[in-house]
């Protein structure tokens, strides 16, 4: 029987490690006092590494881990692991995205009740010796409207509890369908409808470019007077400076925050000083059960990998044969970027995704490419929750129909990967290929022919094909100190609709985007980082 060695380098519940500790063929070393230099010295002896957030698994550590087959993160985020370096070395990285779902959901609801009834403030006043009932009149949840921005695992669990309190629940998620909303008893809504109609608003999205400051001054201005907001997801989804102003003006009656833009939060953060704001130090996953559950999940999956059994929750690509990896790996980045670009351009709830493989790709093992497309597409909105293993399952869970077509010939390219995304209101097409010495290229966006490197920050405009349009946009960007790295223009016909794509050196601010959109002749402006 093979003897595998597993290093546990961060404090992790031994109850959660039971599957590894009880496995006859596994030796577990728990060493939580390793310095970075010592870790480099010893990692070569281990087949798997299990960490939380303390250990930094750098490219150097992975390079030194000559026997490493897997790295497990007992939690969701993998920021402390160099996933790219692991993928290049063929090391599987797994996490535990489900273990803290109930913990975070319950913490959110505890914050919701505390916010409604001002429990922490009343507790503090009484502890200080002051019996004060008049200052802490709260509100009932019964009959109130709760808006949930982000309706994934945690958001949907929060909704179940809110419905039990007889709340009316508005839910927004890019992948929420009316069928699923009706089944769960919630109302499928837009961000705008939630902002304008909810009495309580809670956010449960990942922190990505599109969700940073999702709630800011503009949204607070449109909210009901006396609204209450919560964030137990990620710091930065709510603009903290705008929230301070909204609380001080009385527009927001109270807020409950478990996460902050800069952690640890200190007294220098004005939100910490406001009596109307309830705060906790990032405790969403801090229950005994959650800590045990994430360790159980990761320990079990590491054991499956070592035993060559099926596994889930891989953050990078599942294992492939060396031959299959050699033929597929050049297309993996293209596939994920194509999916991400399609998600950024699609509007409305996604109903169907078509994946077409043409030319030489038709003869290859395309399942990893399909997974990569789905990871890029679903991960654009759901972040770290999506990985290469669970992406097809999540698509099925969202009732998205998937089709895959292969054809041995293509008129223009030796091989082509195409993604067609159909929503309830529109459709988007993205196609790409590999070009010698240039690498992955996007060659089609809808019915526009392009030649685009899928990387960096892209500014895309749809405008009338008429003289001066390029110059007007360029002048505005120059005035905003935004440098253009590359540019191309495509059109269907002279004088018709044209597409301009600019690769720019930095993300544009909202004012610059608005000024570009106001140029006469421009129909639509989109910015995406891929």
C-alpha positions in Angstrom: 0.0 0.0 0.0 1.3 3.4 -1.0 2.3 5.8 1.9 1.3 9.4 1.3 2.5 12.3 3.4 0.3 15.3 4.0 1.6 18.5 5.6 -0.9 20.6 7.6 0.8 24.0 8.0 -2.0 26.1 9.6 -4.3 25.5 12.6 -7.1 23.2 11.4 -9.6 21.3 13.5 -8.4 17.7 14.0 -12.0 16.6 14.0 -12.1 18.0 10.4 -8.9 16.1 9.6 -10.4 12.8 10.7 -10.6 11.2 7.2 -6.9 11.9 6.7 -5.8 10.9 10.2 -7.7 7.6 10.0 -6.5 6.6 6.5 -3.9 3.8 6.8 -1.9 4.9 3.8 -1.6 8.5 4.9 0.8 10.1 7.3 -0.3 13.5 8.5 2.3 16.0 9.9 0.7 19.0 11.7 3.4 21.7 11.8 1.9 25.2 12.3 5.1 27.0 13.2 7.0 26.7 9.9 8.8 29.8 8.7 8.8 30.4 4.9 12.4 29.2 4.7 11.6 26.0 6.6 8.6 25.3 4.5 10.7 25.5 1.4 13.1 23.0 3.0 10.6 20.4 4.0 7.8 20.6 1.3 9.7 18.3 -1.1 8.8 15.3 1.1 5.1 15.8 0.9 2.4 14.6 -1.5 -0.2 17.2 -0.4 -0.3 20.5 1.5 -3.3 21.6 3.6 -3.5 25.3 4.6 -5.9 28.0 5.7 -4.9 31.7 5.1 -1.7 31.9 7.2 0.6 29.9 4.9 1.7 31.6 1.7 2.0 29.0 -1.0 4.2 30.8 -3.4 5.6 29.7 -6.8 8.9 28.9 -5.0 7.1 26.6 -2.5 5.3 24.8 -5.4 8.5 24.5 -7.3 10.2 23.0 -4.2 7.3 20.6 -3.7 8.6 18.0 -6.2 6.2 15.4 -5.0 3.1 17.6 -4.5 0.0 16.4 -6.1 -2.5 18.6 -4.4 -2.9 21.8 -2.3 -6.0 22.1 -0.1 -7.4 25.4 1.2 -9.8 25.0 4.2 -12.0 27.9 3.2 -13.1 29.7 0.1 -10.5 32.2 -1.0 -7.2 31.1 -2.5 -5.4 34.4 -2.5 -2.6 32.9 -0.5 -1.9 30.2 -3.1 -0.2 30.8 -6.5 -2.8 28.9 -8.5 -1.1 29.7 -11.8 2.2 28.2 -10.7 0.3 25.2 -9.4 -1.5 24.7 -12.7 1.7 24.9 -14.6 3.2 22.2 -12.4 0.1 20.0 -12.6 -0.7 20.4 -8.9 -4.5 20.4 -8.2 -5.7 23.2 -5.9 -9.0 22.6 -4.1 -11.1 24.7 -1.7 -14.2 24.4 0.4 -16.9 26.8 -1.0 -19.8 25.1 0.7 -18.6 24.6 4.3 -19.4 28.1 5.6 -22.7 28.7 3.7 -25.0 28.2 6.7 -22.6 30.0 9.1 -22.5 33.1 6.9 -26.2 33.0 6.3 -27.0 32.7 10.0 -24.6 35.6 10.8 -26.3 37.7 8.2 -29.7 37.0 9.7 -28.4 37.7 13.2 -27.1 41.0 12.0 -30.5 41.7 10.3 -32.4 41.1 13.5 -29.9 43.1 15.6 -30.2 46.0 13.1 -34.0 46.0 13.2 -34.2 46.0 17.0 -31.0 47.9 17.8 -29.9 45.1 20.1 -26.1 45.8 20.3 -26.7 49.5 21.1 -29.3 48.7 23.8 -27.0 46.1 25.2 -24.1 48.5 25.4 -26.2 51.2 27.1 -27.5 48.9 29.7 -24.0 47.5 30.4 -22.9 51.1 31.0 -25.6 51.3 33.7 -28.3 53.2 31.8 -31.8 51.7 31.7 -33.0 53.4 28.5 -36.0 52.1 26.7 -37.1 55.1 24.7 -33.9 55.4 22.6 -34.1 51.9 21.1 -37.5 51.6 19.5 -36.9 49.2 16.5 -38.9 47.9 13.5 -40.4 44.6 12.8 -39.3 42.4 9.9 -42.9 41.2 9.4 -44.3 42.6 6.1 -41.0 44.4 5.2 -39.2 44.0 1.9 -35.8 42.5 1.9 -33.6 43.0 -1.2 -30.9 40.4 -1.8 -28.1 41.3 -4.3 -26.5 38.1 -5.2 -28.7 35.0 -5.1 -26.1 32.2 -4.9 -25.7 29.7 -2.1 -25.7 32.2 0.8 -28.3 34.6 -0.7 -30.8 31.9 -1.3 -30.4 30.6 2.3 -31.0 34.1 3.7 -34.1 34.3 1.6 -35.5 31.1 3.1 -35.2 32.5 6.6 -36.6 35.9 5.6 -39.7 34.2 4.1 -40.2 32.4 7.4 -40.3 35.9 9.0 -43.1 36.9 6.6 -40.8 39.2 4.6 -41.3 40.0 1.0 -38.1 39.1 -0.8 -36.7 40.7 -3.9 -33.7 38.8 -5.5 -31.2 39.9 -8.1 -28.6 37.6 -9.7 -27.4 37.5 -13.3 -28.3 33.8 -13.4 -31.6 33.8 -11.6 -34.5 32.6 -13.7 -38.1 33.4 -13.2 -38.8 29.7 -12.8 -36.3 29.3 -9.9 -37.5 32.6 -8.3 -41.1 31.4 -8.3 -40.1 28.0 -6.9 -38.2 29.6 -4.0 -41.0 32.1 -3.4 -39.0 35.3 -4.2 -39.5 38.0 -6.7 -36.9 38.2 -9.5 -35.8 41.8 -9.6 -33.2 44.2 -11.1 -30.7 46.0 -9.0 -32.6 49.2 -9.6 -35.9 47.7 -8.3 -34.2 46.5 -5.2 -32.4 49.8 -4.6 -35.7 51.7 -4.9 -38.1 49.3 -3.3 -36.4 47.5 -0.4 -36.6 48.3 3.3 -33.5 46.1 4.0 -30.8 45.4 1.5 -28.2 42.7 1.9 -25.3 41.9 -0.5 -24.0 38.4 -1.3 -21.9 38.9 -4.4 -18.2 38.3 -4.9 -16.0 41.3 -5.0 -15.0 41.8 -8.6 -14.6 44.9 -10.8 -18.4 44.9 -11.6 -19.5 44.7 -8.0 -17.0 47.1 -6.4 -19.0 49.9 -4.9 -22.2 48.3 -6.2 -24.0 50.4 -3.6 -22.6 54.0 -3.7 -23.9 57.6 -3.6 -26.1 57.2 -6.7 -27.9 54.1 -5.3 -28.2 55.6 -1.7 -29.9 58.6 -3.2 -32.6 56.5 -4.8 -33.3 54.3 -1.7 -36.3 54.7 0.6 -35.7 57.0 3.5 -34.9 54.8 6.6 -33.5 51.9 4.6 -31.1 49.5 6.3 -28.2 47.8 4.6 -26.0 44.8 5.4 -22.7 43.4 4.1 -21.5 40.0 5.3 -19.9 39.2 2.0 -16.8 41.2 0.9 -15.6 44.6 1.9 -15.8 47.0 -1.0 -19.2 46.0 -2.4 -20.6 49.0 -0.5 -18.8 52.3 -0.9 -17.9 53.1 2.8 -17.5 56.8 2.3 -20.9 57.0 0.6 -22.5 54.9 3.4 -21.1 57.3 6.0 -22.7 60.2 4.3 -26.0 58.3 3.9 -26.1 57.4 7.6 -25.2 60.9 8.7 -27.9 62.4 6.5 -30.5 60.0 7.9 -31.3 58.4 4.5 -29.9 55.1 5.8 -31.3 54.4 9.3 -28.7 51.8 10.1 -26.1 49.4 8.7 -24.7 46.1 9.7 -21.2 45.2 8.5 -19.0 42.1 9.0 -16.5 43.1 6.3 -14.6 46.2 5.4 -12.6 47.7 2.5 -9.5 47.7 4.7 -9.1 45.0 7.4 -8.6 45.0 10.3 -11.0 47.9 10.7 -9.9 50.5 13.2 -11.3 53.6 14.9 -9.9 55.5 11.9 -12.8 54.1 9.9 -15.7 56.5 10.4 -18.2 53.7 10.1 -16.8 52.2 13.3 -17.6 55.4 15.1 -21.3 55.7 14.1 -23.8 54.5 16.6 -26.2 53.5 13.8 -23.7 51.0 12.4 -23.4 47.5 13.9 -20.0 45.9 13.2 -18.3 42.6 13.7 -14.7 41.6 12.8 -15.3 39.3 9.8 -17.1 36.5 11.7 -19.3 35.2 8.9 -17.5 31.8 8.8 -16.5 31.8 12.5 -18.5 28.9 13.9 -17.2 25.7 15.3 -19.3 23.8 12.7 -18.0 25.9 9.8 -14.4 25.4 10.7 -15.0 21.7 11.1 -17.0 21.5 7.8 -14.4 23.2 5.6 -11.7 20.9 7.1 -13.8 17.8 6.5 -14.5 18.9 2.9 -10.9 19.6 2.0 -9.5 16.6 3.9 -11.9 14.2 2.1 -11.1 15.7 -1.3 -7.3 15.5 -0.7 -7.8 11.8 0.2 -9.7 11.2 -3.0 -7.0 12.8 -5.1 -4.2 10.8 -3.4 -6.3 7.6 -4.0 -6.9 8.6 -7.7 -10.7 8.8 -7.0 -13.1 11.4 -8.4 -13.0 14.7 -6.6 -14.7 18.1 -6.7 -14.0 21.8 -5.9 -10.8 22.0 -7.9 -9.9 25.7 -8.4 -7.7 24.8 -11.4 -8.1 22.2 -14.1 -8.7 18.6 -13.2 -6.0 16.1 -14.0 -5.6 15.1 -17.6 -3.2 12.7 -19.3 0.1 14.3 -20.4 -0.9 14.0 -24.0 -4.3 15.4 -23.6 -2.9 18.4 -21.6 -0.3 19.1 -24.3 -3.0 19.3 -27.0 -5.6 21.2 -24.9 -3.6 23.6 -22.7 -3.0 26.2 -25.4 -6.8 26.7 -25.7 -7.7 26.8 -22.0 -6.9 30.5 -21.6 -8.8 31.3 -24.8 -11.8 29.4 -23.6 -12.0 31.0 -20.2 -11.4 34.5 -21.6 -14.1 33.9 -24.3 -16.6 32.9 -21.6 -15.7 35.9 -19.4 -16.0 38.3 -22.4 -19.4 36.8 -23.3 -20.6 37.2 -19.8 -19.6 40.9 -19.7 -21.5 41.7 -22.9 -24.6 39.7 -22.2 -27.7 41.4 -20.7 -30.6 39.7 -19.1 -30.9 36.3 -17.4 -28.9 33.6 -19.3 -31.0 30.8 -20.7 -28.7 28.9 -23.0 -25.0 28.5 -23.8 -23.9 27.0 -27.1 -20.3 25.9 -27.4 -19.0 25.1 -30.9 -15.6 23.5 -31.7 -14.5 23.7 -35.3 -11.6 22.4 -37.3 -8.8 20.5 -35.5 -10.5 21.2 -32.1 -13.3 18.9 -33.1 -10.9 15.9 -32.8 -9.6 16.9 -29.4 -10.9 16.2 -25.8 -13.0 19.3 -25.4 -14.5 18.7 -22.0 -11.8 20.8 -20.3 -12.5 23.6 -22.7 -16.2 23.5 -22.0 -15.5 23.7 -18.3 -13.1 26.6 -18.9 -15.8 28.5 -20.9 -18.3 27.9 -18.1 -15.8 28.9 -15.4 -15.1 32.2 -17.2 -18.7 32.9 -17.9 -20.3 32.0 -14.5 -17.2 33.2 -12.6 -17.5 36.7 -14.1 -20.5 37.2 -11.7 -20.0 34.6 -9.0 -16.2 34.8 -8.5 -14.5 32.2 -6.4 -17.7 30.1 -6.0 -17.1 28.8 -9.5 -14.3 26.3 -10.5 -13.5 24.0 -13.3 -15.2 21.0 -11.5 -18.5 22.6 -10.3 -19.1 24.9 -13.3 -21.3 22.5 -15.2 -23.2 21.7 -12.0 -23.8 25.4 -11.3 -25.0 25.9 -14.9 -27.5 23.1 -14.4 -28.5 24.5 -11.0 -29.3 27.8 -12.7 -31.4 26.0 -15.3 -29.0 27.0 -18.1 -29.2 24.7 -21.2 -25.9 23.7 -22.5 -25.2 22.4 -26.0 -21.9 21.3 -27.6 -21.3 21.0 -31.3 -18.3 19.8 -33.2 -17.6 20.3 -36.9 -14.4 19.2 -38.7 -14.2 22.2 -41.1 -14.2 26.0 -40.9 -13.9 28.3 -43.9 -11.4 30.7 -42.3 -9.5 29.0 -39.5 -7.8 25.7 -38.9 -9.5 25.6 -35.5 -12.1 27.8 -33.9 -13.8 28.0 -30.5 -17.2 29.8 -30.5 -19.5 30.7 -27.6 -23.1 31.7 -28.2 -24.9 33.0 -25.1 -28.7 33.4 -25.2 -30.5 35.5 -22.6 -34.2 36.2 -22.2 -33.7 39.5 -24.1 -30.7 39.1 -26.4 -27.8 37.0 -27.6 -24.0 37.3 -27.7 -21.4 35.5 -29.9 -17.7 35.3 -29.1 -15.3 33.3 -31.3 -11.6 32.8 -30.9 -8.6 30.9 -32.2 -4.9 30.5 -31.7 -2.6 32.4 -34.1 1.1 31.4 -34.5 3.4 33.7 -32.5 0.5 35.7 -31.2 -1.4 33.2 -29.0 -5.1 33.4 -28.2 -7.1 35.8 -30.3 -10.8 36.8 -30.3 -11.8 36.9 -33.9 -15.5 37.6 -33.7 -17.8 39.6 -31.4 -21.4 39.1 -32.5 -21.3 39.6 -36.3 -18.2 41.9 -36.2 -14.9 40.5 -37.4 -12.1 41.5 -35.0 -8.5 40.5 -34.1 -8.2 41.0 -30.4 -5.8 39.8 -27.7 -8.1 38.8 -24.8 -6.3 40.6 -22.0 -6.3 43.8 -20.0 -9.0 46.5 -19.8 -11.1 46.9 -22.9 -13.2 49.9 -23.8 -15.8 49.0 -26.4 -18.1 51.4 -28.3 -20.9 50.7 -30.7 -21.4 53.9 -32.8 -22.4 55.2 -36.2 -19.7 54.7 -38.8 -19.0 58.4 -39.5 -15.9 60.6 -39.6 -14.6 62.0 -36.3 -15.9 59.3 -33.9 -12.4 57.8 -33.2 -10.9 61.3 -32.6 -13.7 62.3 -30.2 -13.2 59.3 -28.0 -9.4 59.6 -28.2 -9.6 63.2 -27.2 -11.7 62.5 -24.1 -9.4 59.6 -23.0 -6.4 61.9 -23.5 -8.0 64.5 -21.3 -8.6 61.9 -18.6 -4.9 60.8 -18.8 -5.9 57.4 -20.1 -3.4 55.9 -22.5 -4.5 53.7 -25.5 -2.4 50.6 -25.9 -4.2 49.3 -29.0 -7.2 50.0 -31.2 -9.3 48.5 -33.9 -12.6 49.2 -35.6 -15.0 46.9 -37.3 -18.2 47.6 -39.3 -20.9 45.8 -41.0 -21.4 48.3 -43.8 -20.3 51.9 -44.7 -22.3 54.4 -42.6 -23.9 51.7 -40.5 -23.1 50.5 -37.0 -19.4 50.1 -36.1 -17.6 48.5 -33.2 -14.4 50.1 -31.8 -12.3 48.3 -29.3 -9.6 50.1 -27.3 -7.1 48.4 -25.0 -6.4 51.0 -22.3 -3.8 51.1 -19.5 -6.2 51.8 -16.6 -9.8 51.4 -15.6 -11.9 54.5 -16.5 -13.8 56.5 -13.9 -17.6 56.8 -14.1 -17.4 60.4 -15.3 -15.2 59.6 -18.2 -17.4 56.7 -19.2 -20.5 58.9 -19.0 -18.9 61.6 -21.2 -17.9 59.1 -23.8 -21.5 57.7 -23.8 -22.9 61.2 -24.3 -21.0 61.7 -27.6 -23.5 62.1 -30.4 -23.5 59.0 -32.6 -22.4 56.5 -29.8 -25.1 54.0 -29.1 -23.4 52.0 -26.3 -20.2 52.0 -24.2 -18.9 48.9 -22.3 -15.8 48.4 -20.3 -14.5 45.0 -19.3 -11.3 43.6 -17.8 -10.6 40.1 -18.9 
